[in-house]
Amino acid sequence: MKNKTIYTLLFVACVVGFWMFENFYTPDTYSTPKTGEVPTILSTDLLPSSSTGEVVRHQHFMLSYSEAHEQAEWVAYQLKKSHLTYDDRKRPYFIEDPKVRTKSADWRNYKGSGYDRGHLCPAGDRRFSEQAYKETFYTSNISPQDRDFNAGVWNRLEQKVRSWCKKYGDLTVITGGVLENGLEEIGDEDVDVPEAFYKVVARKNGESMKVLCFLIPNRESTANLKSFLVTIDELEERTAINFFESQPNTWQESIEAKVDISGWMFE
């Protein structure tokens, strides 16, 4: 009888321990870089505005977190040719972002939702160091994406951005979901599911700047990437974000009102 009671208590303890692990355990932070780790500096004069005031700087990317939508309204990073490695990295846990004041959403919100934990700053763009790679697995850097979209047209765009980096050199990339009222929500923390995602790609071209802006519905499409190009002005109206707020008004007026694909190789 005594042994039976002990076994019962041990079983209950195991069940409770497993439940606690599943629901509350978070691995150690990824934001403790190794000695000598050189951060990727992102020029602040190309950063968007933050509607939330919750701007977070990691070693190799930045973001503006929206607690109301439980994800970043934008993630910004610099992509260099030297970043484009094929180093084999062990896929880490998704964990909450310790630098987000309100804590980013738990990855378990995505379980059983039918949506992918879609990276905003792609892990594939950050294979050049273990630190850079792991940071992309903060839940502040993910958003609910349709699985076919994530593996399809969104992946095609990410690969195209890498090919442009190889061809033209350093790029600044700003990306995120379009966060609006009335979106579908998933999980206990009501993570919003964007109906569309955007990606802004900018590069210096002598003394001027070349900028492309994509706005893609959150579903698979085989359409040419050029069909998703929009003006920065259109994206700003949709998102209420000022994408190059530090640039002079004359610069913004000349760049943001048009779609200009000259100087970009699509085929």
Backbone as JSON, one array per atom type, in Angstrom:
{
  "sequence": "MKNKTIYTLLFVACVVGFWMFENFYTPDTYSTPKTGEVPTILSTDLLPSSSTGEVVRHQHFMLSYSEAHEQAEWVAYQLKKSHLTYDDRKRPYFIEDPKVRTKSADWRNYKGSGYDRGHLCPAGDRRFSEQAYKETFYTSNISPQDRDFNAGVWNRLEQKVRSWCKKYGDLTVITGGVLENGLEEIGDEDVDVPEAFYKVVARKNGESMKVLCFLIPNRESTANLKSFLVTIDELEERTAINFFESQPNTWQESIEAKVDISGWMFE",
  "N": [[0.83, -1.2, 0.0], [1.94, 1.21, 0.85], [4.04, 1.49, -1.01], [2.52, 1.74, -3.33], [1.28, 4.18, -2.93], [3.51, 5.85, -2.97], [4.39, 5.49, -5.62], [2.21, 6.54, -6.96], [2.32, 9.23, -6.16], [4.79, 9.92, -7.28], [4.19, 9.64, -9.98], [2.24, 11.62, -10.32], [3.83, 13.85, -9.74], [5.59, 13.76, -11.9], [3.85, 14.2, -14.05], [2.93, 16.8, -13.45], [5.4, 18.12, -13.52], [6.12, 17.78, -16.22], [4.06, 19.23, -17.44], [4.58, 21.79, -16.45], [7.05, 22.22, -17.65], [6.35, 22.23, -20.37], [4.71, 24.48, -20.49], [5.89, 26.66, -19.16], [8.66, 26.65, -19.21], [11.51, 28.22, -20.44], [14.28, 28.29, -22.52], [17.75, 29.39, -22.02], [18.69, 32.82, -22.63], [19.47, 34.1, -25.93], [20.89, 36.34, -26.3], [23.49, 36.85, -25.4], [26.29, 37.54, -26.53], [29.28, 35.96, -27.86], [32.63, 36.58, -26.75], [34.24, 39.06, -28.58], [32.44, 38.99, -30.65], [31.26, 40.67, -33.39], [28.93, 43.17, -33.82], [26.25, 43.65, -36.23], [25.99, 46.62, -37.71], [23.33, 48.81, -38.12], [22.26, 51.39, -40.1], [20.79, 54.18, -38.68], [19.49, 56.15, -40.07], [17.95, 55.03, -41.99], [15.93, 53.73, -40.8], [12.5, 52.78, -40.03], [9.63, 54.56, -38.65], [8.4, 54.03, -35.29], [5.41, 52.88, -34.15], [4.85, 52.05, -31.68], [6.8, 52.54, -29.81], [8.43, 50.62, -28.77], [11.22, 49.71, -29.43], [13.7, 47.44, -30.24], [17.04, 46.44, -30.06], [19.02, 43.98, -31.3], [22.02, 41.96, -31.65], [22.3, 41.59, -34.39], [20.06, 42.44, -35.79], [17.2, 44.7, -35.81], [14.07, 45.66, -34.28], [10.61, 46.68, -34.08], [8.32, 46.24, -31.64], [4.95, 45.19, -31.41], [2.81, 44.99, -28.92], [0.06, 44.78, -28.86], [-0.53, 43.26, -31.06], [1.09, 41.12, -30.73], [3.58, 40.65, -32.02], [6.29, 41.71, -34.16], [6.01, 44.95, -35.64], [7.71, 45.82, -37.51], [10.8, 44.48, -38.74], [14.2, 45.13, -39.06], [17.22, 44.91, -40.89], [20.68, 44.64, -41.89], [22.04, 43.28, -44.81], [24.87, 41.71, -45.87], [27.36, 40.78, -48.33], [29.21, 39.12, -47.12], [27.68, 37.87, -45.26], [26.38, 35.85, -46.5], [26.64, 32.88, -46.17], [26.94, 29.28, -46.13], [26.97, 27.89, -43.83], [26.46, 25.16, -41.69], [23.99, 25.07, -39.33], [22.73, 24.19, -36.15], [19.33, 23.87, -35.59], [17.76, 25.96, -33.29], [15.74, 26.28, -30.22], [12.58, 28.04, -30.42], [12.27, 30.96, -28.61], [11.08, 33.28, -26.07], [11.55, 36.81, -26.39], [13.91, 38.38, -24.5], [14.47, 41.06, -24.46], [12.24, 42.47, -25.13], [10.02, 44.52, -23.55], [7.46, 43.79, -22.58], [7.52, 41.1, -22.94], [7.74, 38.85, -25.59], [5.38, 36.97, -27.6], [4.61, 33.57, -26.67], [5.9, 30.67, -28.29], [4.17, 28.56, -28.37], [1.65, 29.44, -28.94], [1.3, 29.06, -31.6], [0.96, 26.38, -32.01], [-0.93, 23.82, -33.43], [-2.4, 25.65, -34.88], [-2.37, 25.76, -37.59], [-0.78, 27.5, -38.91], [2.47, 28.57, -39.97], [5.43, 29.29, -38.04], [6.6, 31.93, -39.08], [9.65, 33.29, -40.1], [10.79, 36.66, -39.92], [13.2, 38.31, -40.15], [15.18, 36.32, -41.98], [16.39, 33.12, -40.99], [18.18, 31.98, -42.71], [19.61, 34.13, -43.68], [21.36, 34.66, -41.73], [23.41, 32.85, -41.14], [26.07, 33.21, -40.76], [27.16, 33.42, -38.21], [26.91, 31.75, -35.05], [25.58, 33.15, -33.02], [24.2, 35.15, -34.49], [22.48, 33.54, -35.98], [20.95, 32.2, -34.01], [19.59, 34.32, -32.81], [17.54, 34.9, -34.58], [15.57, 33.23, -33.85], [14.1, 34.23, -31.79], [10.85, 34.86, -30.58], [9.89, 37.31, -31.17], [10.62, 37.76, -33.71], [9.04, 36.35, -35.4], [6.03, 35.54, -37.24], [2.6, 34.66, -37.85], [2.3, 32.66, -40.63], [0.81, 31.53, -43.64], [1.34, 28.19, -44.59], [1.97, 27.33, -47.22], [2.48, 29.76, -48.41], [4.71, 30.63, -46.92], [6.62, 28.7, -47.6], [6.6, 29.04, -50.28], [5.98, 31.68, -52.27], [6.98, 33.65, -50.5], [9.41, 32.57, -49.71], [10.64, 32.52, -52.19], [10.99, 35.25, -52.62], [12.76, 35.88, -50.52], [15.0, 34.43, -51.37], [15.54, 35.79, -53.74], [16.28, 38.29, -52.73], [18.71, 37.6, -51.52], [20.17, 36.94, -53.82], [20.33, 39.43, -55.03], [21.9, 40.73, -53.15], [24.33, 39.36, -53.47], [24.94, 40.22, -56.03], [24.84, 43.08, -56.02], [25.8, 44.02, -53.59], [25.84, 45.43, -50.23], [22.7, 45.46, -48.57], [19.81, 47.04, -47.19], [17.18, 45.78, -45.33], [13.76, 45.81, -44.63], [11.04, 44.49, -43.0], [7.83, 42.86, -42.46], [4.57, 41.93, -41.09], [1.39, 43.18, -42.19], [-0.2, 44.97, -39.88], [-3.32, 45.22, -38.61], [-6.62, 46.25, -37.49], [-9.07, 43.84, -36.42], [-8.09, 41.39, -37.34], [-7.67, 37.83, -37.84], [-7.03, 35.75, -34.99], [-4.69, 33.78, -33.08], [-3.96, 31.24, -30.62], [-3.45, 31.42, -26.97], [-2.59, 33.94, -26.37], [-3.61, 35.57, -28.27], [-2.39, 36.08, -30.88], [-2.05, 37.98, -33.72], [-2.97, 37.32, -37.12], [-1.51, 38.31, -39.93], [-2.92, 39.59, -42.96], [-1.41, 40.18, -45.07], [2.04, 40.5, -46.08], [4.98, 42.52, -46.04], [7.98, 43.68, -47.71], [10.72, 45.72, -47.75], [13.39, 46.73, -49.69], [16.53, 48.16, -49.84], [19.27, 49.91, -51.32], [22.43, 51.53, -51.68], [23.24, 53.55, -54.46], [25.66, 54.78, -55.87], [25.55, 58.16, -55.2], [22.9, 58.16, -54.77], [19.82, 56.38, -53.9], [18.51, 53.13, -54.3], [15.37, 51.65, -54.21], [13.09, 49.08, -53.47], [9.76, 47.88, -52.99], [7.7, 45.46, -51.67], [4.48, 44.0, -51.44], [2.65, 41.43, -50.3], [-0.04, 39.17, -50.39], [-1.01, 36.94, -47.72], [-0.82, 34.18, -48.7], [-0.23, 31.43, -50.9], [1.26, 32.04, -54.1], [1.94, 31.9, -57.56], [2.67, 33.96, -59.09], [4.67, 36.39, -60.84], [7.31, 38.0, -59.09], [7.51, 40.73, -59.51], [4.91, 41.57, -59.81], [3.98, 42.14, -57.32], [4.98, 44.51, -56.48], [4.8, 47.69, -54.94], [4.31, 51.19, -54.22], [6.25, 53.01, -51.78], [4.75, 54.95, -50.55], [2.16, 53.88, -50.77], [2.41, 51.63, -49.14], [2.94, 52.85, -46.69], [0.51, 54.11, -46.22], [-1.09, 51.9, -45.84], [0.02, 50.68, -43.58], [0.51, 52.65, -41.68], [3.06, 53.41, -40.99], [6.02, 55.3, -41.1], [8.4, 54.99, -43.37], [10.98, 55.92, -44.08], [11.71, 57.94, -42.22], [13.73, 59.66, -41.35], [14.88, 60.74, -43.54], [15.27, 63.53, -45.82], [12.44, 65.55, -46.81], [12.31, 66.09, -49.55], [13.8, 63.98, -50.59], [12.2, 61.8, -49.82], [9.88, 62.37, -51.26], [10.75, 62.01, -53.88], [11.51, 59.34, -54.0], [9.56, 57.7, -52.77], [7.1, 57.79, -54.04], [6.93, 56.33, -56.34], [7.3, 53.32, -58.31], [10.24, 51.87, -59.13], [12.05, 49.84, -61.05], [14.42, 49.83, -62.33], [17.82, 48.96, -62.57], [17.64, 46.73, -61.03], [17.93, 43.29, -61.13], [15.69, 40.92, -62.19], [15.29, 38.52, -63.48]],
  "CA": [[0.0, 0.0, 0.0], [2.84, 2.34, 0.96], [4.71, 1.62, -2.3], [1.54, 2.21, -4.31], [1.11, 5.63, -2.68], [4.73, 6.52, -3.44], [4.37, 5.47, -7.08], [1.17, 7.48, -7.39], [2.85, 10.59, -5.96], [5.84, 10.14, -8.28], [3.52, 9.81, -11.27], [1.63, 12.96, -10.31], [4.92, 14.82, -9.81], [6.1, 13.74, -13.27], [2.85, 14.86, -14.91], [2.98, 18.23, -13.15], [6.67, 18.62, -14.02], [6.05, 17.86, -17.68], [3.16, 20.34, -17.78], [5.3, 23.02, -16.16], [8.08, 22.34, -18.68], [5.7, 22.58, -21.63], [4.02, 25.76, -20.45], [6.6, 27.77, -18.54], [10.11, 26.58, -19.39], [12.12, 28.95, -21.54], [15.74, 28.13, -22.48], [18.52, 30.6, -21.76], [18.69, 33.86, -23.65], [20.45, 34.04, -27.0], [21.48, 37.67, -26.45], [24.78, 36.98, -24.72], [27.25, 37.21, -27.59], [30.62, 35.52, -27.5], [33.66, 37.62, -26.73], [34.75, 39.34, -29.91], [31.35, 38.99, -31.63], [31.09, 42.01, -33.94], [27.52, 43.37, -34.2], [25.95, 44.2, -37.54], [25.5, 47.97, -37.48], [22.27, 49.23, -39.04], [22.2, 52.85, -40.14], [19.51, 54.66, -38.13], [18.82, 57.09, -40.98], [17.07, 54.28, -42.88], [14.93, 53.01, -39.99], [11.13, 53.3, -40.04], [9.1, 55.04, -37.38], [7.8, 53.01, -34.44], [4.11, 53.33, -33.63], [4.69, 51.48, -30.35], [7.87, 52.98, -28.91], [9.12, 49.43, -28.25], [12.27, 49.37, -30.39], [14.67, 46.52, -29.65], [18.24, 46.23, -30.87], [19.82, 42.79, -31.05], [23.35, 42.07, -32.24], [22.33, 41.54, -35.85], [18.86, 43.03, -36.38], [16.4, 45.53, -34.93], [12.64, 45.48, -34.49], [9.64, 47.45, -33.3], [7.36, 45.22, -31.21], [3.58, 45.59, -31.14], [2.2, 44.12, -27.92], [-1.36, 44.59, -29.2], [-0.62, 42.22, -32.09], [2.01, 40.07, -30.28], [4.62, 40.42, -33.02], [6.93, 42.95, -34.6], [5.41, 45.67, -36.76], [8.79, 45.74, -38.51], [12.15, 43.99, -38.41], [15.14, 45.75, -40.0], [18.58, 44.37, -40.79], [21.57, 44.82, -43.03], [22.51, 42.03, -45.41], [26.13, 41.89, -46.56], [27.83, 39.6, -49.05], [29.91, 38.23, -46.18], [26.68, 37.14, -44.47], [25.78, 34.8, -47.32], [27.38, 31.64, -46.02], [26.12, 28.07, -46.09], [27.36, 27.18, -42.62], [25.42, 24.3, -41.14], [23.65, 25.47, -37.96], [21.69, 23.41, -35.48], [18.13, 24.68, -35.39], [17.52, 26.07, -31.85], [14.37, 26.51, -29.78], [11.99, 29.37, -30.42], [12.1, 31.42, -27.23], [10.61, 34.65, -25.92], [12.6, 37.81, -26.51], [14.11, 39.0, -23.2], [14.62, 42.5, -24.6], [10.92, 43.08, -25.27], [9.61, 44.88, -22.19], [6.25, 43.06, -22.2], [7.78, 39.72, -23.36], [7.11, 38.48, -26.86], [4.45, 35.85, -27.48], [5.16, 32.22, -26.58], [5.78, 29.94, -29.56], [3.08, 27.58, -28.28], [0.45, 30.02, -29.54], [1.21, 28.6, -32.99], [0.7, 24.94, -32.04], [-2.27, 23.44, -33.85], [-3.1, 26.77, -35.5], [-2.34, 25.63, -39.04], [0.12, 28.51, -39.46], [3.9, 28.45, -39.69], [6.14, 30.34, -37.32], [7.35, 32.49, -40.19], [10.7, 34.25, -39.79], [10.82, 37.96, -40.6], [14.61, 38.25, -40.56], [15.34, 34.89, -42.24], [17.54, 32.41, -40.4], [19.11, 31.74, -43.8], [20.43, 35.32, -43.88], [22.15, 34.86, -40.52], [24.2, 31.65, -40.87], [27.48, 33.55, -40.66], [27.62, 33.19, -36.84], [25.93, 31.05, -34.21], [24.8, 34.18, -32.36], [23.29, 35.76, -35.45], [21.48, 32.54, -36.34], [20.05, 31.95, -32.88], [18.74, 35.48, -32.54], [16.36, 34.9, -35.44], [14.57, 32.34, -33.26], [13.26, 34.92, -30.82], [9.48, 34.92, -31.09], [9.65, 38.67, -31.67], [11.02, 37.75, -35.11], [8.17, 35.46, -36.17], [4.65, 35.96, -37.47], [1.85, 33.53, -38.43], [2.26, 32.65, -42.09], [0.29, 30.37, -44.35], [2.48, 27.3, -44.84], [2.34, 27.34, -48.63], [3.05, 31.1, -48.63], [6.03, 30.65, -46.31], [7.52, 27.84, -48.38], [6.47, 29.38, -51.69], [6.32, 33.01, -52.78], [7.81, 34.38, -49.53], [10.74, 31.99, -49.83], [11.2, 32.99, -53.47], [11.44, 36.63, -52.43], [13.97, 35.84, -49.69], [16.11, 33.99, -52.22], [15.84, 36.88, -54.67], [17.02, 39.3, -51.98], [20.09, 37.1, -51.39], [20.84, 37.04, -55.12], [20.64, 40.86, -55.21], [23.03, 41.05, -52.28], [25.52, 38.83, -54.13], [25.2, 40.98, -57.25], [24.97, 44.52, -55.84], [26.44, 44.39, -52.33], [25.07, 45.61, -49.0], [21.3, 45.84, -48.65], [19.02, 47.24, -45.97], [15.89, 45.1, -45.51], [12.75, 46.1, -43.61], [9.98, 43.54, -43.33], [6.86, 42.57, -41.4], [3.19, 41.73, -41.5], [0.54, 44.37, -42.12], [-0.95, 44.81, -38.64], [-4.54, 46.02, -38.69], [-7.69, 45.82, -36.59], [-10.01, 42.84, -36.92], [-7.42, 40.24, -37.92], [-7.78, 36.53, -37.18], [-6.07, 35.6, -33.9], [-4.4, 32.4, -32.7], [-3.31, 31.02, -29.33], [-3.97, 32.03, -25.75], [-2.19, 35.35, -26.32], [-4.26, 36.29, -29.38], [-1.43, 36.53, -31.88], [-2.77, 38.33, -34.94], [-2.52, 36.7, -38.38], [-1.57, 39.32, -40.99], [-3.47, 39.18, -44.25], [-0.37, 40.44, -46.07], [3.38, 40.8, -45.58], [5.73, 43.45, -46.89], [9.44, 43.69, -47.62], [11.35, 46.88, -48.38], [14.81, 46.45, -49.94], [17.18, 49.41, -50.25], [20.73, 49.87, -51.48], [23.04, 52.73, -52.22], [23.61, 53.5, -55.88], [26.41, 56.02, -55.94], [25.06, 59.12, -54.23], [21.45, 58.0, -54.64], [19.35, 55.16, -53.26], [17.56, 52.32, -55.05], [14.44, 51.07, -53.24], [11.95, 48.28, -53.92], [8.79, 47.62, -51.92], [6.79, 44.36, -52.02], [3.33, 43.76, -50.56], [2.19, 40.13, -50.79], [-1.06, 38.52, -49.55], [-0.53, 35.79, -46.94], [-1.24, 32.92, -49.32], [0.7, 31.07, -51.97], [1.02, 32.57, -55.44], [3.02, 31.62, -58.51], [2.84, 35.17, -59.89], [5.99, 37.0, -60.87], [7.52, 38.88, -57.93], [7.3, 42.12, -59.91], [3.49, 41.91, -59.7], [3.69, 42.52, -55.93], [5.62, 45.78, -56.18], [3.96, 48.85, -54.66], [5.1, 52.34, -53.8], [6.4, 53.19, -50.34], [3.59, 55.74, -50.12], [1.03, 52.96, -50.62], [2.65, 50.8, -47.97], [2.78, 53.71, -45.52], [-0.93, 54.3, -46.01], [-1.65, 50.62, -45.36], [0.59, 50.27, -42.29], [0.67, 53.81, -40.79], [4.48, 53.49, -40.63], [6.83, 56.18, -41.95], [9.51, 54.07, -43.59], [12.29, 56.58, -44.12], [11.33, 59.18, -41.57], [14.87, 60.54, -41.13], [15.32, 61.3, -44.82], [14.65, 64.81, -46.16], [11.16, 65.46, -47.5], [12.54, 66.03, -51.0], [14.23, 62.61, -50.87], [11.03, 60.94, -49.7], [8.96, 62.65, -52.36], [11.29, 61.48, -55.14], [11.68, 57.89, -53.91], [8.45, 56.93, -52.2], [5.86, 57.9, -54.81], [6.99, 55.58, -57.6], [7.94, 52.0, -58.39], [11.34, 51.97, -60.09], [12.77, 48.57, -61.04], [15.68, 49.97, -63.06], [18.96, 48.64, -61.74], [17.38, 45.49, -60.28], [17.8, 42.13, -62.01], [14.62, 40.03, -61.72], [15.32, 37.21, -64.16]],
  "C": [[0.87, 1.26, 0.0], [3.55, 2.59, -0.38], [3.77, 2.17, -3.37], [1.33, 3.72, -4.18], [2.31, 6.4, -3.2], [4.75, 6.61, -4.96], [3.35, 6.47, -7.63], [1.67, 8.93, -7.28], [3.94, 10.92, -6.99], [5.24, 10.38, -9.66], [2.91, 11.2, -11.38], [2.71, 14.03, -10.45], [5.48, 14.91, -11.23], [5.15, 14.46, -14.22], [2.89, 16.36, -14.71], [4.27, 18.85, -13.69], [6.67, 18.77, -15.52], [5.19, 19.03, -18.13], [3.85, 21.68, -17.55], [6.36, 23.28, -17.23], [7.48, 22.84, -19.99], [5.18, 24.0, -21.64], [4.84, 26.92, -19.92], [8.11, 27.76, -18.78], [10.55, 27.36, -20.62], [13.63, 28.77, -21.46], [16.44, 29.46, -22.26], [18.47, 31.56, -22.94], [19.74, 33.61, -24.72], [21.22, 35.36, -27.12], [22.72, 37.88, -25.6], [25.86, 36.59, -25.71], [28.59, 36.76, -27.06], [31.58, 36.71, -27.5], [34.21, 37.81, -28.15], [33.69, 39.32, -31.0], [31.11, 40.43, -32.1], [29.64, 42.19, -34.38], [27.4, 43.89, -35.62], [25.29, 45.56, -37.34], [24.48, 48.34, -38.56], [22.15, 50.74, -38.97], [20.82, 53.34, -39.7], [18.78, 55.59, -39.09], [17.93, 56.38, -41.99], [15.98, 53.54, -42.11], [13.53, 53.62, -40.14], [10.78, 53.92, -38.69], [8.56, 53.85, -36.59], [6.5, 53.57, -33.87], [3.92, 52.9, -32.18], [5.69, 52.01, -29.34], [8.68, 51.84, -28.33], [10.13, 48.97, -29.3], [13.36, 48.58, -29.67], [15.84, 46.35, -30.6], [18.94, 44.95, -30.41], [21.17, 42.96, -31.75], [23.3, 42.25, -33.76], [21.03, 41.92, -36.53], [18.15, 43.88, -35.34], [14.93, 45.28, -35.23], [11.84, 46.48, -33.66], [8.5, 46.5, -32.95], [6.0, 45.83, -30.91], [2.95, 44.6, -30.18], [0.75, 43.82, -28.27], [-1.54, 43.46, -30.22], [0.29, 41.03, -31.8], [3.0, 39.65, -31.38], [5.24, 41.75, -33.4], [6.13, 43.62, -35.71], [6.43, 45.82, -37.88], [10.03, 45.14, -37.89], [13.07, 44.57, -39.48], [16.52, 45.15, -39.79], [19.37, 44.71, -42.03], [22.04, 43.46, -43.5], [23.74, 42.34, -46.23], [26.5, 40.62, -47.33], [28.49, 38.6, -48.11], [28.94, 37.44, -45.3], [26.17, 35.9, -45.2], [26.64, 33.54, -47.3], [26.4, 30.46, -46.04], [26.5, 27.22, -44.88], [26.19, 26.38, -42.08], [25.21, 24.66, -39.68], [22.56, 24.57, -37.41], [20.51, 24.31, -35.17], [17.8, 24.75, -33.89], [16.03, 26.14, -31.52], [13.9, 27.9, -30.21], [11.8, 29.78, -28.96], [11.64, 32.88, -27.22], [11.79, 35.61, -25.92], [12.78, 38.55, -25.17], [14.24, 40.52, -23.27], [13.29, 43.23, -24.85], [10.34, 43.29, -23.87], [8.42, 44.04, -21.7], [6.36, 41.57, -22.47], [7.03, 39.43, -24.66], [6.27, 37.22, -26.66], [5.17, 34.52, -27.42], [4.93, 31.49, -27.9], [4.62, 28.96, -29.56], [1.76, 28.13, -28.79], [0.22, 29.49, -30.95], [0.83, 27.12, -33.1], [-0.75, 24.66, -32.43], [-3.05, 24.52, -34.57], [-3.24, 26.6, -37.01], [-1.42, 26.62, -39.71], [1.57, 28.21, -39.08], [4.36, 29.57, -38.78], [7.1, 30.97, -38.34], [8.37, 33.52, -39.75], [10.49, 35.56, -40.57], [12.25, 38.24, -41.07], [14.93, 36.77, -40.76], [16.56, 34.3, -41.54], [18.61, 32.18, -41.47], [20.01, 32.93, -44.11], [21.42, 35.53, -42.74], [22.95, 33.62, -40.13], [25.67, 31.96, -40.6], [28.03, 33.47, -39.24], [26.51, 32.5, -36.06], [25.01, 32.05, -33.53], [23.76, 34.79, -33.29], [22.16, 34.82, -35.81], [20.46, 32.35, -35.23], [19.1, 33.1, -32.63], [17.48, 35.49, -33.39], [15.26, 34.0, -34.89], [13.91, 32.94, -32.03], [11.86, 35.03, -31.41], [9.08, 36.33, -31.51], [9.94, 38.76, -33.16], [10.16, 36.81, -35.95], [6.75, 36.01, -36.23], [3.9, 34.8, -38.11], [1.75, 33.65, -39.95], [1.62, 31.38, -42.6], [1.46, 29.5, -44.79], [2.93, 27.33, -46.29], [2.94, 28.69, -49.03], [4.49, 31.14, -48.13], [7.04, 29.86, -47.14], [7.55, 28.21, -49.85], [6.93, 30.77, -52.05], [7.2, 33.8, -51.81], [9.26, 33.88, -49.57], [11.41, 32.43, -51.13], [11.73, 34.42, -53.34], [12.7, 36.69, -51.57], [15.18, 35.41, -50.51], [16.52, 35.07, -53.21], [16.64, 37.97, -53.98], [18.48, 38.87, -51.81], [20.85, 37.23, -52.72], [21.19, 38.49, -55.42], [21.84, 41.27, -54.36], [24.34, 40.56, -52.92], [25.93, 39.7, -55.32], [25.58, 42.44, -56.96], [25.7, 44.93, -54.56], [25.44, 44.64, -51.22], [23.65, 46.09, -49.27], [20.77, 46.14, -47.26], [17.64, 46.65, -46.23], [14.99, 45.43, -44.33], [11.52, 45.26, -43.95], [9.04, 43.31, -42.15], [5.5, 42.24, -41.98], [2.44, 43.04, -41.4], [-0.41, 44.17, -40.93], [-2.12, 45.79, -38.62], [-5.52, 45.54, -37.64], [-8.51, 44.72, -37.25], [-9.38, 41.63, -37.56], [-7.78, 38.95, -37.16], [-6.71, 36.43, -36.1], [-5.89, 34.13, -33.54], [-3.79, 32.37, -31.31], [-3.93, 31.75, -28.16], [-3.65, 33.52, -25.67], [-2.73, 36.17, -27.48], [-3.24, 36.92, -30.33], [-2.17, 36.79, -33.18], [-2.14, 37.67, -36.17], [-2.62, 37.75, -39.48], [-2.17, 38.76, -42.28], [-2.46, 39.41, -45.38], [0.94, 40.73, -45.37], [4.09, 41.71, -46.58], [7.23, 43.24, -46.71], [9.95, 44.88, -48.42], [12.84, 46.58, -48.49], [15.45, 47.71, -50.49], [18.68, 49.21, -50.38], [21.22, 51.2, -52.04], [23.44, 52.5, -53.67], [24.36, 54.8, -56.18], [25.97, 56.95, -54.84], [23.56, 58.99, -53.99], [21.11, 56.67, -53.97], [18.36, 54.45, -54.19], [16.69, 51.56, -54.06], [13.35, 50.28, -53.96], [11.05, 47.98, -52.74], [7.79, 46.57, -52.4], [5.68, 44.26, -50.98], [2.62, 42.52, -51.09], [1.12, 39.55, -49.86], [-0.52, 37.24, -48.92], [-1.14, 34.49, -47.46], [-0.32, 32.66, -50.5], [0.27, 31.69, -53.3], [2.22, 32.21, -56.31], [3.29, 32.82, -59.4], [4.27, 35.67, -59.82], [6.13, 37.98, -59.71], [7.27, 40.34, -58.27], [5.83, 42.54, -59.75], [3.1, 42.34, -58.29], [4.36, 43.83, -55.53], [4.58, 46.88, -55.97], [4.88, 50.01, -54.31], [5.22, 52.35, -52.27], [5.21, 53.98, -49.8], [2.38, 54.84, -49.87], [1.19, 52.1, -49.37], [2.49, 51.61, -46.68], [1.31, 53.94, -45.19], [-1.56, 53.05, -45.42], [-1.2, 50.31, -43.93], [0.65, 51.39, -41.25], [2.09, 53.91, -40.23], [5.18, 54.43, -41.61], [8.16, 55.47, -42.16], [10.89, 54.71, -43.68], [12.16, 57.95, -43.46], [12.5, 60.15, -41.38], [15.4, 61.18, -42.42], [14.62, 62.63, -45.1], [13.35, 64.62, -46.95], [11.33, 65.35, -49.01], [12.97, 64.64, -51.43], [13.03, 61.67, -50.85], [10.07, 61.14, -50.86], [9.44, 62.03, -53.68], [11.35, 59.96, -55.16], [10.39, 57.15, -53.63], [7.18, 56.92, -53.04], [5.85, 57.05, -56.07], [7.61, 54.2, -57.39], [8.99, 52.07, -59.49], [12.17, 50.69, -60.02], [14.08, 48.66, -61.82], [16.85, 49.71, -62.1], [18.77, 47.42, -60.85], [17.17, 44.35, -61.26], [16.75, 41.17, -61.43], [14.72, 38.63, -62.33], [16.69, 36.58, -64.06]]
}
